[in-house]
Amino acid sequence: MLVVEGLTCRFGTKAAVDNASFSIAPGSFVGVIGRSGAGKSTLLRMINRLADPTSGRILFEGTDVTALRGKELRRWRARSAMIFQQFNLVGRLDVLTNVLMGRLAQIPSWRSLAQVWPEQDRALALSALEQFDIAQLAAQRADQLSGGQQQRVAIARALVQEPDIILADEPIASLDPRNTKIVMDALLRINKHFGITVLCNLHSLDLARTYCDRLVGMAAGRVVFDGAPAALTDHIARELYDLEANDVIGAAPLPAPDGATASALGTAAAA
């Protein structure tokens, strides 16, 4: 269980996140929605501890994440894998090595510096790439890939961290509709097939309604909605998005997750 209690982050006099409180059960797929500047990215960065809260607490399975330091903080960042809008890959390195970077918390530093990776880690990284149909790209430089391929590599890197939770910060913001669907299907498969909790910042309301089983709506740093997608009416959405409402309401819905993903979900549900 992830619990956020009164979480606040101030930059000078401005509160980027203001007294946010909610809890997330294991295995959930939660979308954090709201207009640009609502505080979504700052919230995820605080949960991962890339940004420090001004006040409040983050608890995970009873551990006070906000109090972690040193080795324990590094372990938490491995357990709460981040996926970024701009992929954060090392372009000059090949795809496999980029994925193996997700294992840095598990191996001695000399191995990563010398790029002497344990065979079991290499096998894990290749398996992760196969999950997203990009194992054939393992030897290619990351900067030679399309945006959608790079984001799938970033998701594979997150998966090999063997995390308890994945924090995805606008993971499809720079992608076209086809790659948006591929990446969102990949996150859904991780959630349903592996049971990993996903907390995903999304600007698109259609995407959030299609993929998430719960929505947390933010406005001006505050949590103003927390519930099932069906409970988010257009009236509430217009209040939530304000001047951006016309951009996120009434657009053509994204196609349902593809057959391969649906099959994986069925397998997971039957397990």
Secondary structure, 3 states (H helix, E strand, C coil): CEEEEEEEEEECCEEEEEEEEEEECCCCEEEEECCCCCCHHHHHHHHHCCCCCCEEEEEECCEEHHHCCHHHHHHHHHHEEEECCCCCCCCCCEHHHHHHHHHHHHCCHHHHHHCCCCHHHHHHHHHHHHHCCCHHHCCCEHHHCCHHHHHHHHHHHHHHCCCCEEEEECCCCCCCHHHHHHHHHHHHHHHHHHCCEEEEEECCHHHHHHHCCEEEEEECCEEEEEECHHHCCHHHHHHHHHHHHHHHCCCCCCCCCCHHHHHHHHHHHHC
